[in-house]
Amino acid sequence: MKLNLKTQGFGFEVSTVELPKGYMEAKIGSFETMVMGYKGEWLDYQERYHTLIDAVNGHCKAITFVKELYEKEINEAKMR
């Protein structure tokens, strides 16, 4: 089974996927989480993991990251 988590919220998409076997052989991680912004561009957010548990936990951490980013943007907009 290939891991392919996608969560959309707060105007972002959090994506965690299982990488091809070549990445595992290179020892840089078997899973990767990235965040896409509302304009379809990838944010400067990339985390890699060696285990499925770490990947799922990392996905949850990225969701928290986008929630906090969204809240920051809302608060800045209120101050203008």
N, C-alpha and C positions, 0 to 999 in steps of 0.2 A: 504494500500500500504506500503510495506517495502522499506526503503531507502537502496540503495546499489550502491554507487558511486565508480567508479574505474577510475583513471587517470594515464596513463603511460607517462613518459617523463624524459629526462635527466638521463636515466638508472635506474629510480626508479618507483615504483607504489605506489600511494596514494590511500588508501582504507578507505571509510567512510560507516559504516553500522549501521542499526538499531539493537539494541541488543534485546535479548529475554525479555519477560515481567518480569522475575525474577530480572533483573537488575534495572528496573524501580521501582519495589517494594522495592529494597534495597536502593533506593535513591542515586545511584552513577552515574546516567545518563542513558539516553535511546539510545544514539548514541555514536559511537566511531570512531576515526580516527587513523590509523596506517600507517607507511611507510615501504615498503619492498625495500631492496637494490637489485642491479643487480645480486648478487649471490643467491638471494632467501631468504636471512636472514632478519628478522625484525630488523629495527633500534630501538634505544632507543627513540622512539617517540610514545607517546600515549596520546591522548586527549579525554575527554568524555564531552558530552553535554546533556542538558535537553530538548532543543527545536530543531525542525527541522531547523529553521533559523540559530541558532548557529552552528549546524552541517554542514550546507552548507558553512557558512562563515569559519568555522574551516577547512573544506576541502580545500578551496581556500588558507588559510593561510599555510597549509601543502605543497601545490604546490609551494608557494613562498619559503618555507623552502628548498625544494629539489632543486629548481633552484639556490638558493644562495649556497647550499652545492656543487652542480655541478660546479658552477663558481669558488668557492674556490679551488676545486680539479684541475681544468684546470689551474688556476693561479699558484698553487704550482708546477704543472708539468712543466710549462714554466720556472720556476725559477731553475729547476734542471739542 
